[in-house]
Amino acid sequence: MKEYDVIVVGAGPAGCAAAKAAAERGVRTILLEEHPQIGLPQHCCGLLHGTKSGITDEILEMMDRRVVVAEVKTRRIFSPKGRMMEIPLEGKGCRIIDRGLFDMQLAAQATDAGAEIRVNTKVTGLLTHDGSAVGVATSSRVMPEVHGKVVIGADGISSILRGIPRWAGLTETGVETLSGITWWLAGVKDVEPGVLELHLGAFGGQKGWVWLERYDSSICVADFLSFEDLEWCRRGSWVLSKKMRDAVPVRITGWSHPLYYGKPLPQKVKPGLILAGAAAGYNLSLRCLLSGRYAGETAAEAVQEGNATEERLAAYEKLCDRLQESRRISFASFFKLSENEQEELFEKMTHMDDVDCDLLAL
């Protein structure tokens, strides 16, 4: 049995940031990752949003410059009828990043701060005593149990149904999640470098939108729920259809969103336990990373005070208040709407002066 102060489960952006923040404060920290390599499999196409305060720039300054594949200077939103709205981002919008390299760089920072990392170590259960989390069970023969004073569950979107949030009783069966396929496509036409496109419509079973972005000079990336929805789009008459008519898939990866676009779980802490990132219901890499940072800070302070009660850990939830979406209209607003309803909402957006699609209010 291994003893630590803080146990972090999951080495995505939230888990790595949590492990780094905890270790920097001098507490014994271990980060457990179920896969044999951090950063793989890739769970998103790699968008890192900007912030008003410049937090994104600070994060990237500590990384290898190869992490940033491209910068997005402009957002173009296309309505189902082909109307276009352009939003300049003035240098503080999205970056398209290499998610695998990004995650590995975050893990290296956690190690440099003093955290221990174990890959290929799947957490199989949450250990509790008198209602408080006291550790985790794992698949490792070397360390089948790991005990700690605070457990941070950052085990991703799937954990909402079958991981730490579920085992802790913080989610219920039947919670809505959304998953699909990211297509890496050659032969896409008329997508400019530095422009991130959002196409609204009902593409087969996919009522909402499709992102289209140029990853490099040859490849564009688009998200669909299924292969059938991709083919429906290619045969259609939308602006997106014309761009993708001759596209050829060269790679596919998966993606998932919790509770459809960013309504976090109503309760994210219990005695000895904090949920972070997608496991807490957050979306977007940056939002997950920052929730992990707040979780690591709170956990370390609780350990140093000898107080891991739910009341003490609730300070984390207050820190996360700043991660909430404040816009009157967000992209989630278009989800499951008919094309006529989307067109009406698009019309409202054209008359707003505060549409800021890629800049988090942080």
C-alpha positions in Angstrom: 0.0 0.0 0.0 1.3 3.4 -1.0 0.6 6.6 1.1 0.4 10.1 -0.4 -1.1 13.4 0.5 -2.9 14.0 -2.8 -3.9 11.3 -5.4 -4.9 12.6 -8.8 -6.7 10.3 -11.2 -6.3 11.0 -14.9 -3.5 12.7 -16.8 -5.4 15.0 -19.1 -5.1 18.8 -18.8 -7.1 18.8 -15.5 -5.2 16.0 -13.9 -1.8 17.3 -14.9 -2.6 20.8 -13.8 -3.9 19.5 -10.4 -0.8 17.4 -9.8 1.4 20.3 -10.6 -0.4 22.8 -8.4 -0.5 20.3 -5.4 3.2 19.3 -5.8 4.3 23.0 -6.0 2.8 23.5 -2.6 5.0 20.8 -1.1 2.6 18.0 -0.6 3.3 14.4 -1.6 1.4 13.9 -4.9 0.9 11.0 -7.3 -0.8 11.2 -10.7 -2.3 7.9 -12.0 -3.0 7.4 -15.8 -4.8 4.4 -17.2 -3.3 4.5 -20.7 0.4 3.6 -21.4 1.1 7.0 -22.9 -0.1 10.5 -21.8 -1.8 12.4 -24.5 -3.2 9.3 -26.3 -5.8 8.4 -27.3 -6.6 12.0 -28.4 -10.1 13.1 -27.2 -10.5 16.4 -29.0 -9.2 18.2 -32.1 -7.1 20.6 -30.1 -8.6 24.0 -29.5 -7.2 26.2 -26.7 -9.3 29.3 -26.1 -8.1 32.8 -25.3 -8.8 34.7 -22.1 -9.2 38.4 -21.4 -6.6 38.2 -18.7 -4.0 36.5 -20.8 -3.9 33.2 -18.9 -3.7 31.2 -22.1 -0.5 33.1 -23.1 1.0 32.4 -19.7 0.3 28.7 -20.1 1.8 28.5 -23.6 4.9 30.5 -22.7 6.0 27.6 -20.5 5.7 25.1 -23.3 7.6 24.0 -26.4 6.6 26.3 -29.2 5.7 23.2 -31.3 2.6 22.8 -29.2 0.8 25.6 -31.1 0.0 24.4 -34.6 -1.8 27.6 -35.7 -3.4 30.7 -34.4 -7.0 31.6 -35.1 -7.5 35.3 -35.9 -11.1 35.2 -37.1 -14.3 33.3 -36.4 -16.9 32.9 -39.2 -20.3 31.6 -38.4 -22.6 30.4 -41.2 -26.3 30.1 -40.8 -28.2 27.1 -42.3 -29.3 29.4 -45.2 -25.7 30.5 -45.9 -25.6 33.9 -44.2 -22.2 34.6 -42.7 -21.1 36.6 -39.6 -17.4 37.4 -39.1 -15.9 38.0 -35.7 -12.2 39.2 -35.5 -10.4 37.9 -32.5 -7.6 40.4 -32.4 -4.9 38.0 -31.4 -6.5 36.6 -28.3 -8.7 33.9 -29.8 -8.2 30.2 -30.2 -4.9 28.4 -30.8 -5.0 25.1 -32.6 -2.7 22.9 -30.6 -1.1 19.4 -30.8 -3.1 17.9 -27.9 -0.8 14.9 -27.4 2.3 17.1 -27.1 0.3 19.6 -25.0 -0.7 17.0 -22.4 2.8 15.5 -22.3 4.2 19.0 -21.6 1.7 19.5 -18.8 2.7 16.1 -17.3 6.4 17.0 -17.5 5.7 20.2 -15.6 3.9 18.2 -12.9 6.9 15.9 -12.6 9.3 18.9 -12.4 7.2 20.3 -9.5 7.7 17.0 -7.6 4.7 14.9 -8.5 5.1 11.2 -9.1 3.4 9.8 -12.3 2.3 6.2 -12.9 1.1 5.4 -16.5 -0.7 2.1 -17.4 -2.4 2.2 -14.0 -6.1 2.1 -14.2 -8.1 3.1 -11.1 -10.8 0.5 -10.5 -12.5 1.8 -7.3 -12.7 4.6 -4.7 -11.7 3.7 -1.2 -13.7 5.4 1.6 -13.8 5.3 5.4 -16.6 6.8 7.5 -17.9 8.6 4.4 -14.6 10.2 3.4 -12.4 9.3 0.4 -9.2 7.8 1.6 -7.6 6.4 -1.6 -8.2 4.4 -4.7 -7.9 0.8 -5.8 -5.9 0.2 -9.0 -5.1 -2.5 -11.6 -1.4 -2.5 -10.7 0.0 -5.5 -9.0 2.8 -3.3 -7.6 0.3 -0.9 -5.9 -3.2 -2.3 -5.8 -4.2 0.3 -3.3 -3.1 3.9 -3.0 -4.0 5.8 0.1 -4.1 9.6 0.5 -5.7 12.5 2.3 -7.4 14.0 -0.7 -8.4 12.3 -4.0 -8.8 14.4 -7.1 -11.0 12.7 -9.7 -9.9 14.0 -13.2 -10.7 10.8 -15.0 -12.6 12.3 -17.9 -16.0 12.3 -19.5 -16.6 8.6 -19.2 -16.1 8.7 -15.4 -19.4 10.5 -15.1 -21.1 7.2 -15.9 -18.4 4.7 -14.7 -15.6 6.3 -12.7 -15.0 8.3 -9.6 -17.9 10.7 -9.9 -20.3 7.7 -10.2 -18.6 5.7 -7.4 -18.9 8.8 -5.2 -22.6 9.1 -5.8 -22.2 12.5 -7.5 -23.8 11.5 -10.8 -26.7 9.3 -11.7 -27.3 6.7 -14.5 -28.7 8.2 -17.6 -26.7 11.5 -17.4 -26.5 13.0 -20.9 -23.1 13.0 -22.6 -22.4 13.5 -26.3 -19.6 11.8 -28.2 -18.6 11.6 -31.9 -15.8 11.5 -34.4 -13.2 14.1 -35.4 -12.4 13.7 -39.0 -9.0 14.8 -40.3 -9.7 15.6 -44.0 -7.6 16.2 -47.1 -9.2 18.0 -50.1 -11.4 20.5 -48.2 -11.9 23.6 -50.3 -12.0 27.3 -49.3 -11.0 27.2 -45.7 -8.5 30.0 -45.0 -5.6 29.7 -42.5 -6.3 31.5 -39.3 -10.1 31.2 -39.7 -12.2 29.0 -37.6 -15.6 28.2 -39.1 -18.8 27.3 -37.4 -21.5 25.9 -39.6 -25.1 25.8 -38.2 -27.6 23.3 -39.5 -29.2 19.9 -39.1 -26.7 17.5 -40.7 -28.6 14.2 -40.5 -29.1 13.4 -36.8 -26.7 16.2 -35.8 -28.8 19.3 -35.0 -26.4 22.0 -33.9 -23.3 22.8 -35.7 -20.0 21.6 -37.2 -16.6 23.1 -36.6 -14.3 23.4 -39.6 -10.7 24.5 -39.1 -7.5 24.3 -41.1 -5.0 22.3 -39.1 -2.1 22.9 -41.6 -1.7 23.6 -45.3 -3.1 20.2 -46.3 -5.5 19.0 -43.6 -8.8 20.4 -42.2 -10.6 19.1 -39.1 -14.3 18.7 -38.6 -16.4 17.1 -35.9 -19.5 14.9 -36.6 -21.6 12.6 -34.4 -21.2 9.7 -36.9 -20.1 8.6 -40.3 -23.7 8.8 -41.5 -23.9 12.5 -40.5 -20.7 13.2 -42.4 -22.1 11.6 -45.6 -25.4 13.5 -45.1 -23.5 16.7 -45.0 -21.4 15.9 -48.1 -24.5 15.3 -50.1 -26.3 18.4 -48.9 -26.6 22.0 -50.2 -25.1 23.8 -47.2 -22.0 26.0 -47.5 -20.2 23.3 -45.6 -21.3 20.6 -48.1 -19.6 22.5 -51.0 -16.4 22.8 -49.1 -16.3 19.1 -48.1 -17.7 17.5 -51.3 -14.3 16.1 -52.4 -12.8 15.7 -48.9 -11.0 12.5 -48.1 -10.6 11.2 -44.5 -7.0 10.5 -43.6 -7.4 10.1 -39.8 -10.2 9.8 -37.2 -10.1 10.5 -33.5 -12.9 10.7 -30.9 -14.4 13.5 -28.9 -16.9 13.8 -26.1 -18.6 16.6 -24.2 -20.0 16.4 -20.7 -23.7 17.2 -19.9 -23.7 18.9 -23.3 -21.6 21.9 -23.2 -20.5 22.9 -19.9 -23.1 22.7 -17.2 -20.9 21.4 -14.4 -22.1 18.9 -11.8 -24.1 20.6 -9.1 -21.8 19.1 -6.4 -18.1 18.6 -7.1 -16.7 17.9 -3.7 -17.3 15.4 -0.9 -15.1 14.7 2.2 -11.6 13.9 0.9 -12.7 14.2 -2.7 -12.6 16.8 -5.5 -13.8 16.4 -9.1 -12.0 18.4 -11.8 -12.2 18.8 -15.6 -14.7 16.7 -17.6 -15.2 14.5 -14.6 -16.8 17.6 -13.0 -18.8 18.4 -16.1 -16.5 21.1 -17.6 -15.8 21.4 -21.3 -13.0 23.0 -23.3 -9.3 22.2 -22.6 -8.6 25.5 -21.0 -11.6 25.3 -18.6 -10.6 21.8 -17.6 -7.0 22.8 -17.0 -8.0 25.7 -14.8 -10.4 23.6 -12.8 -7.6 21.2 -12.2 -5.3 24.0 -11.1 -7.9 25.1 -8.6 -8.4 21.5 -7.4 -4.7 21.0 -6.8 -4.4 24.3 -4.9 -7.4 23.6 -2.7 -6.3 20.0 -2.0 -2.8 21.0 -1.0 -4.1 23.7 1.4 -6.5 21.3 2.9 -3.8 18.8 3.5 -1.5 21.4 5.1 -4.3 22.4 7.4 -5.2 18.8 8.3 -8.8 19.5 7.2 -10.2 17.7 4.2 -13.9 18.1 5.1 -16.5 18.8 2.5 -16.8 22.3 4.0 -13.1 23.0 3.5 -13.0 21.6 0.0 -16.0 23.6 -1.0 -13.5 26.5 -1.5 -12.7 24.8 -4.8 -16.3 25.3 -6.0 -16.1 29.0 -5.3 -12.9 29.3 -7.3 -14.7 27.5 -10.2 -17.5 30.1 -10.3 -15.3 32.2 -12.6 -15.3 29.3 -15.2 -19.1 29.6 -15.8 -20.4 30.8 -19.2 -21.8 34.3 -19.0 -22.8 35.0 -22.6 -26.5 35.5 -23.5 -26.1 33.3 -26.5 -23.6 30.5 -26.6 -23.1 27.7 -29.2 -25.0 25.3 -26.9 -28.0 27.5 -27.6 -28.2 26.0 -31.1 -28.2 22.4 -30.0 -31.2 20.4 -31.1 -32.9 23.4 -32.8 -34.5 23.1 -36.2 -32.8 25.0 -39.0 -35.6 27.6 -38.9 -35.0 28.1 -35.2 -31.3 28.3 -35.7 -31.8 30.9 -38.4 -33.9 33.0 -36.0 -31.2 32.8 -33.2 -28.5 33.6 -35.8 -30.4 36.8 -36.6 -30.4 37.8 -33.0 -26.6 37.3 -32.9 -26.1 39.6 -35.8 -27.6 42.5 -33.7 -25.5 41.8 -30.6 -22.3 43.8 -29.9 -20.8 41.4 -27.4 -20.6 38.1 -29.3 -17.1 36.9 -28.2 -17.0 33.3 -29.3 -13.5 32.3 -28.5 -12.5 34.5 -25.5 -13.3 33.1 -22.1 -14.3 35.8 -19.5 -11.3 35.0 -17.2 
